[in-house]
């Protein structure tokens, strides 16, 4: 029962948190209201998802491991560095063979929003990556892996992760998804892939603003 509760509650909370701002935008044609709602709803959604993941805990096929806290942090940092390097390599492949722009549309739009609404940073570097890890890695990789196996669940998780970002660099996001799956599987701790994702988003924003 905990598998169903864990997966359903995490997924529904994520979808609701992401949907409410769009509903508000249909009534209030105001960007400030929209991005305020995105930030607030995502932070509330993040806390709710952490609560549900704790209350309805489910040790999937990834999690029965004892990993030292320092190892979790080390793997989290390793995941960030690896993702950053492979992101550049995949950008090169996409631009060289598929004639795509080196600029990520998703990153460019995010930076534009941050220039106008600085508080949006809490969504970009904290709420979004944590919620995404709980859905795409915990539910779609870890929990689903109990039903279809880790390889199939990693492929589904990473593909949906890429599609969700609505960016032209499909391969790049798939690769990042696989890296986060690997970090989670290696440590058995979802906080490790959360750390990788949070650090990656933070580094990308900082480097883009320099």
KOLDOBA-610905 format. One record per residue: x, y negated, z negated of N, C-alpha, C, O in turn. Coordinates in steps of 0.2 Angstrom, whole numbers, padded with zeros to 4 digits, always signed. Atoms other than C-alpha are relative to their C-alpha. Example, Ala and Ser with C-alpha at 12.3 -4.5 7.8 and 13.67 -1.06 7.14 Angstrom:
% residues 2
+0004+0006+0000+0062+0022-0039+0004-0006+0000+0009-0005-0003 -0004+0006+0001+0068+0005-0036-0004-0005-0003-0001-0011-0004 
END
This chain:
% residues 210
+0004+0006+0000+0000+0000+0000+0004-0006+0000+0003-0011+0003 -0004+0006+0000+0014-0012-0004+0003-0002+0007+0004-0008+0008 -0003+0001-0007+0021-0010+0014-0005-0004+0004-0004-0009+0007 +0005+0004-0004+0004-0016+0021-0001-0007-0003-0001-0012+0000 +0001+0006+0003+0002-0030+0008+0006-0005+0001+0005-0011+0003 -0006+0004-0001+0020-0036+0010+0000-0003+0007+0001-0008+0008 +0000+0002-0007+0019-0036+0029-0005-0005+0002-0004-0010+0005 +0006+0005-0001+0002-0044+0030+0000-0006-0003-0001-0011+0001 +0000+0006+0004+0004-0057+0017+0005-0005+0003+0004-0011+0004 -0006+0004-0003+0021-0063+0024-0002-0003+0007-0001-0009+0008 +0001+0003-0007+0015-0064+0042-0006-0005+0000-0005-0010+0003 +0006+0005+0000-0002-0072+0038+0002-0007-0003+0000-0012+0000 -0002+0006+0003+0006-0085+0027+0005-0004+0005+0004-0010+0005 -0004+0003-0005+0019-0089+0040-0004-0003+0006-0003-0009+0008 +0004+0003-0006+0006-0091+0054-0005-0006-0002-0006-0010+0001 +0005+0005+0003-0006-0101+0043+0004-0007-0001+0002-0012+0001 -0005+0006+0001+0009-0113+0038+0002-0004+0006+0002-0010+0007 -0001+0003-0006+0013-0116+0056-0006-0002+0004-0005-0006+0009 +0006+0002-0004-0005-0118+0062-0003-0006-0003-0006-0010+0001 +0003+0006+0003-0011-0131+0050+0002-0007+0003-0002-0011+0004 -0002+0006-0003-0001-0145+0057-0003-0001+0007-0004-0007+0009 +0003+0001-0006-0007-0142+0074-0007-0001+0000-0010-0005+0004 +0007+0001+0001-0025-0142+0068-0001-0008-0002-0005-0011+0001 +0001+0007+0002-0022-0159+0060+0002-0005+0005-0001-0010+0006 -0001+0004-0005-0014-0166+0075-0006-0001+0005-0006-0006+0008 +0006+0000-0004-0030-0162+0085-0005-0006-0003-0009-0008+0001 +0005+0005+0003-0039-0174+0073+0004-0007-0001+0001-0012+0000 -0004+0006+0001-0025-0187+0069+0006+0000+0005+0011+0003+0005 -0005+0001-0006-0015-0192+0085+0006-0004-0003+0007-0010+0000 -0005+0003+0003-0001-0197+0074+0006+0004-0002+0006+0009-0005 -0006-0004+0001+0017-0190+0074+0002+0000-0007+0005+0005-0009 -0002+0000+0007+0021-0196+0057-0004+0005-0005-0001+0009-0009 +0004-0005+0004+0006-0186+0050+0002+0007+0002+0002+0011-0002 -0001-0007-0003+0010-0171+0061+0007+0003-0003+0007+0008-0006 -0007-0002+0003+0029-0170+0055+0000+0000-0007+0004+0005-0010 +0000+0000+0008+0025-0174+0037-0004+0007-0002-0002+0010-0006 +0004-0006+0001+0012-0159+0038+0004+0006+0001+0004+0011-0003 -0005-0005-0001+0025-0148+0046+0004+0002-0006+0005+0007-0008 -0005-0001+0005+0037-0151+0033-0003+0002-0007+0000+0007-0010 +0004-0002+0006+0025-0150+0018-0003+0007+0000-0002+0011-0004 +0003-0006+0000+0016-0135+0024+0005+0006+0001+0004+0011-0002 -0005-0005+0000+0032-0126+0028+0003+0002-0006+0005+0007-0008 -0003-0001+0007+0039-0129+0011-0004+0004-0005-0002+0008-0008 +0005-0004+0004+0023-0123+0003+0000+0007+0002+0000+0012-0002 +0000-0007-0003+0023-0108+0015+0006+0004-0002+0005+0010-0004 -0006-0003+0002+0041-0104+0011-0001+0003-0007+0001+0008-0009 +0001-0002+0007+0037-0104-0008-0005+0006-0001-0004+0011-0005 +0005-0006+0000+0022-0093-0005+0002+0006+0002+0001+0012-0001 -0003-0006-0002+0031-0081+0005+0005+0004-0004+0005+0010-0005 -0005-0003+0004+0045-0079-0007-0004+0003-0006-0002+0009-0009 +0004-0003+0006+0032-0076-0021-0004+0007+0002-0003+0012-0002 +0003-0006-0002+0022-0063-0011+0005+0006+0001+0004+0011+0000 -0005-0005-0001+0038-0054-0006+0003+0003-0006+0005+0009-0007 -0002-0002+0006+0042-0053-0024-0005+0004-0004-0004+0010-0006 +0006-0004+0004+0025-0048-0031-0002+0006+0004-0003+0011+0000 +0002-0006-0004+0021-0036-0017+0007+0003+0003+0007+0004+0010 -0006-0002-0003+0039-0030-0015+0000+0007+0003-0004+0012+0001 -0001-0007-0004+0043-0015-0003+0007+0001+0002+0009-0003+0006 -0007-0002-0002+0060-0007-0002-0001+0004+0007-0002+0010+0007 +0000-0003-0006+0060-0003+0017+0007+0004+0001+0011+0005-0003 -0006-0004-0002+0073+0008+0026+0007-0004-0001+0012-0001-0001 -0006+0004+0000+0086-0006+0025+0002-0002-0007+0008-0002-0008 -0002+0003+0006+0085-0011+0007+0003+0005-0006+0006+0002-0010 -0003-0004+0006+0090+0004-0004+0008+0000+0000+0011+0005+0001 -0007+0000+0001+0108-0002-0006+0002-0005-0006-0002-0009-0007 -0003+0005+0005+0118-0010-0020+0006-0004+0003+0011-0001+0004 -0005+0005-0002+0128-0025-0014+0001-0005-0005-0003-0008-0007 -0002+0005+0005+0138-0036-0025-0002-0007+0003-0002-0008+0009 +0002+0006-0002+0132-0054-0025+0006-0004+0005+0004-0007+0009 -0005+0003-0004+0149-0060-0018+0000+0003+0007+0002-0001+0012 +0000-0003-0006+0148-0048-0004-0006-0002+0004-0006-0003+0010 +0006+0003-0003+0130-0054+0000+0002-0007+0003+0000-0009+0009 -0002+0007-0002+0137-0072+0001+0005+0001+0006+0005-0003+0011 -0005-0001-0006+0152-0066+0012-0003+0002+0006-0001-0001+0011 +0004-0002-0006+0141-0057+0024-0004-0005+0003-0005-0006+0009 +0004+0006-0002+0130-0072+0025+0004-0005+0004+0002-0007+0009 -0004+0004-0004+0144-0083+0030+0003+0003+0006+0003+0000+0011 -0002-0004-0006+0151-0070+0042-0005+0000+0005-0004-0001+0011 +0006+0000-0005+0134-0069+0050-0001-0007+0004-0002-0007+0010 +0000+0007-0002+0134-0088+0052+0005-0001+0006+0004-0004+0011 -0005+0001-0004+0151-0089+0060-0001+0005+0007+0001+0002+0012 +0001-0004-0005+0148-0074+0071-0006-0002+0005-0005-0002+0011 +0006+0002-0004+0131-0081+0077+0002-0006+0004+0000-0007+0010 -0002+0006-0003+0139-0098+0081+0005+0002+0006+0004-0002+0011 -0005-0002-0005+0153-0090+0091-0004+0003+0006-0003+0002+0012 +0004-0004-0005+0141-0078+0101-0005-0005+0003-0007-0004+0009 +0005+0005-0003+0129-0093+0104+0004-0003+0005+0001-0004+0011 -0004+0004-0005+0143-0102+0113+0001+0005+0006+0001+0003+0012 -0001-0005-0005+0147-0086+0123-0006+0001+0004-0005+0001+0010 +0007-0001-0004+0129-0083+0128-0002-0006+0004-0005-0005+0009 +0001+0006-0004+0127-0101+0133+0004+0000+0006+0002-0002+0011 -0005+0000-0005+0142-0099+0144-0003+0005+0006-0003+0004+0012 +0003-0005-0005+0134-0083+0152-0006-0003+0003-0007-0002+0009 +0007+0002-0003+0117-0091+0154+0001-0006+0005-0002-0006+0010 -0002+0006-0004+0125-0107+0162+0003+0003+0007+0002+0000+0012 -0004-0003-0005+0137-0097+0173-0004+0004+0005-0003+0004+0011 +0004-0005-0005+0125-0083+0180-0007-0002+0001-0010+0001+0006 +0007+0002-0001+0108-0090+0177-0002-0007+0001-0007-0009+0001 +0001+0007-0001+0111-0108+0180-0004-0004-0005-0008-0009-0003 +0003+0003+0005+0104-0114+0164+0004-0006-0003+0010-0006-0003 -0003+0005+0003+0108-0130+0155+0004+0002-0006+0001+0006-0010 -0003-0001+0006+0121-0130+0141-0004-0002-0006-0002+0000-0012 +0004+0003+0005+0109-0140+0131-0006+0004-0002-0010+0006+0002 +0005-0004+0003+0097-0131+0120-0006-0005+0000-0006-0010-0004 +0005+0004+0000+0080-0139+0123-0003-0001-0007-0005-0006-0010 +0003+0000+0007+0074-0134+0105+0005-0004-0004+0002-0008-0008 -0005+0004+0004+0090-0142+0097-0001-0007+0002-0001-0012-0002 +0001+0007-0002+0088-0158+0108-0006-0003-0003-0006-0009-0005 +0006+0003+0002+0070-0160+0103+0000-0001-0008-0003-0006-0011 -0001+0000+0008+0074-0156+0084+0004-0007-0002+0002-0010-0006 -0004+0006+0002+0087-0170+0084-0003-0006+0001-0003-0011-0002 +0004+0006-0001+0075-0182+0092-0005-0002-0006-0005-0007-0008 +0004+0001+0005+0063-0179+0079+0003-0002-0007+0001-0007-0010 -0004+0002+0006+0076-0180+0065+0002-0008+0000+0002-0011-0005 -0002+0007+0000+0081-0197+0071-0006-0005-0002-0005-0010-0004 +0006+0004+0002+0063-0204+0068-0003+0002-0007-0005-0002-0010 +0003-0002+0006+0058-0193+0054+0005+0004-0004+0005+0010-0004 -0005-0004+0003+0073-0188+0043-0002+0005-0005+0002+0010-0006 +0002-0005+0005+0063-0178+0030-0001+0006+0004-0002+0011+0000 +0001-0007-0004+0060-0165+0044+0006+0004-0001+0005+0010+0001 -0006-0004+0002+0077-0159+0039-0001+0006-0004+0002+0011-0004 +0002-0005+0005+0069-0149+0025-0003+0006+0004-0002+0012+0002 +0003-0006-0004+0060-0139+0038+0005+0003+0004+0005+0010+0005 -0005-0002-0005+0074-0137+0050+0005+0005-0003+0007+0010-0001 -0006-0004+0003+0088-0131+0038-0002+0004-0006+0002+0008-0009 +0002-0004+0006+0078-0123+0024-0006+0004+0001-0006+0010+0001 +0007-0003+0000+0059-0119+0026+0000+0005+0006-0002+0011+0006 +0001-0004-0006+0060-0113+0044+0004+0007+0000+0002+0012+0001 -0004-0006+0000+0075-0101+0043-0002+0005-0005-0002+0011-0004 +0002-0005+0005+0069-0093+0027-0006+0003+0001-0007+0009+0001 +0007-0003-0002+0051-0090+0033+0002+0004+0006-0001+0010+0006 -0001-0005-0005+0058-0083+0049+0004+0006-0002+0002+0011+0001 -0003-0006+0003+0069-0071+0040-0004+0005-0003-0004+0011-0002 +0005-0004+0003+0055-0065+0030-0005+0004+0005-0007+0009+0004 +0005-0003-0005+0044-0062+0045+0004+0004+0005+0002+0010+0006 -0003-0003-0005+0056-0057+0059+0005+0005-0002+0006+0011+0001 -0004-0005+0002+0069-0048+0049-0003+0005-0006-0003+0011-0005 +0003-0004+0005+0060-0042+0033-0006+0005+0003-0006+0011+0002 +0006-0004-0002+0043-0037+0041+0002+0003+0007+0001+0010+0007 +0000-0003-0007+0047-0034+0060+0006+0004+0001+0006+0009+0005 -0006-0005-0001+0064-0026+0058+0000+0005-0006+0000+0011-0005 -0001-0004+0006+0065-0019+0040-0007+0004-0001-0006+0011-0001 +0007-0004+0001+0046-0014+0037-0002+0004+0006-0004+0010+0005 +0002-0003-0006+0043-0010+0055+0004+0006+0001+0002+0011+0004 -0005-0005-0001+0059+0000+0055-0002+0007-0003+0000+0012-0001 +0002-0006+0004+0051+0013+0043-0005+0004+0005-0006+0010+0004 +0005-0003-0004+0038+0017+0057+0003+0002+0007+0002+0007+0009 -0003-0001-0006+0048+0016+0073+0008+0001+0001+0010+0002+0006 -0007+0000+0000+0066+0016+0068+0004-0007+0001+0001-0011+0003 -0003+0007+0000+0079+0002+0066+0002-0003+0007+0002-0009+0008 -0001+0002-0007+0084+0001+0085-0006-0003+0003-0005-0009+0006 +0006+0002-0003+0067-0001+0091-0003-0007-0003-0005-0011+0000 +0002+0005+0004+0062-0013+0077+0004-0006+0001+0002-0012+0001 -0005+0006-0002+0078-0024+0080-0002-0003+0006-0001-0009+0007 +0001+0002-0007+0074-0025+0098-0007-0004+0000-0007-0010+0003 +0006+0003+0000+0056-0030+0095+0000-0007-0004-0002-0012-0002 -0001+0006+0004+0061-0042+0081+0003-0006+0003+0001-0012+0003 -0004+0005-0003+0074-0051+0091-0003-0003+0006-0002-0009+0007 +0003+0002-0005+0064-0052+0106-0006-0005-0002-0006-0011+0001 +0005+0004+0002+0049-0060+0097+0003-0006-0003+0000-0012-0003 -0003+0005+0003+0061-0071+0088+0002-0005+0005+0001-0011+0004 -0001+0004-0005+0067-0078+0104-0006-0003+0003-0005-0009+0005 +0006+0002-0003+0050-0080+0111-0003-0006-0004-0005-0011-0001 +0003+0005+0004+0044-0090+0096+0004-0006+0000+0001-0011-0001 -0004+0006+0000+0058-0103+0098-0002-0004+0007+0000-0010+0007 +0002+0003-0007+0051-0107+0116+0006-0004+0003+0005-0010+0004 -0006+0004-0003+0068-0112+0122+0002+0004+0006+0002+0010+0006 -0002-0003-0006+0075-0108+0139+0006+0005-0001+0007+0010+0003 -0006-0004+0002+0090-0099+0131-0002+0007-0003-0001+0008-0009 +0003-0006+0003+0081-0082+0129+0006+0005-0003+0005+0007-0008 -0005-0004+0002+0097-0072+0128+0003-0002-0006+0005+0002-0011 -0003+0003+0006+0105-0083+0115-0004+0002-0006-0001+0004-0011 +0004-0001+0006+0091-0081+0103-0001+0007-0002-0002+0009-0007 +0001-0008+0001+0089-0062+0106+0007+0002-0004+0007+0006-0009 -0006-0002+0003+0108-0061+0101+0000-0002-0007+0002+0002-0011 +0000+0002+0007+0106-0071+0086-0005+0004-0004-0003+0005-0010 +0005-0004+0003+0091-0061+0081+0003+0007-0002+0002+0009-0008 -0004-0006+0002+0102-0045+0082+0005-0001-0005+0006+0004-0009 -0005+0001+0005+0115-0053+0072-0003+0000-0007+0000+0003-0012 +0004+0000+0006+0103-0057+0058-0002+0007-0002-0002+0008-0008 +0002-0006+0001+0096-0040+0059+0006+0004-0003+0005+0008-0008 -0006-0003+0002+0114-0033+0057+0002-0002-0007+0003+0003-0011 -0002+0003+0007+0118-0044+0042-0005+0003-0005-0003+0005-0011 +0005-0002+0005+0102-0039+0033+0001+0008-0001+0000+0010-0006 -0001-0007+0001+0105-0020+0037+0006+0002-0004+0006+0006-0007 -0007-0001+0003+0123-0021+0031+0000-0001-0007+0003+0003-0011 +0000+0001+0008+0119-0028+0014-0006+0002-0003-0006+0004-0009 +0006-0003+0003+0101-0022+0012-0003-0006-0004-0008-0005-0008 +0003+0006+0004+0097-0040+0005-0002-0005+0005+0002-0008+0009 +0003+0005-0005+0086-0052+0015+0003-0007-0001+0003-0011+0003 -0003+0006+0002+0094-0066+0006+0007-0001+0004+0009-0007+0005 -0006+0001-0004+0110-0063+0016-0001-0002+0007+0003-0007+0009 +0002+0002-0007+0102-0065+0033-0003-0007-0001-0002-0012+0004 +0003+0006+0002+0093-0080+0025+0006-0005+0000+0006-0011+0003 -0006+0005+0001+0110-0088+0021+0003-0001+0006+0005-0007+0008 -0003+0001-0006+0117-0085+0038-0004-0005+0004-0001-0009+0008 +0004+0004-0004+0102-0093+0046+0000-0007-0002+0000-0012+0002 +0000+0007+0003+0101-0108+0034+0007-0003+0002+0007-0009+0004 -0006+0003-0002+0120-0111+0037+0001-0001+0007+0004-0007+0009 -0001+0001-0008+0119-0109+0056-0004-0006+0002-0001-0010+0005 +0004+0006-0002+0105-0122+0057+0003-0006-0003+0003-0011+0001 -0003+0006+0003+0114-0134+0045+0006-0002+0005+0007-0008+0006 -0006+0001-0004+0130-0132+0055-0001-0003+0007+0002-0008+0009 +0002+0003-0007+0122-0135+0072-0003-0007+0000-0001-0011+0004 +0002+0007+0000+0113-0151+0066+0005-0004-0002+0006-0010+0001 -0005+0005+0002+0128-0158+0058+0005-0001+0006+0007-0007+0007 -0004+0000-0006+0139-0154+0073-0003-0005+0006+0000-0008+0009 +0003+0004-0006+0126-0162+0085-0001-0007-0002-0001-0012+0002 +0001+0007+0002+0125-0178+0074+0007-0003+0000+0007-0010+0000 -0007+0003+0000+0144-0181+0074+0001-0003+0006+0007-0006+0007 
END
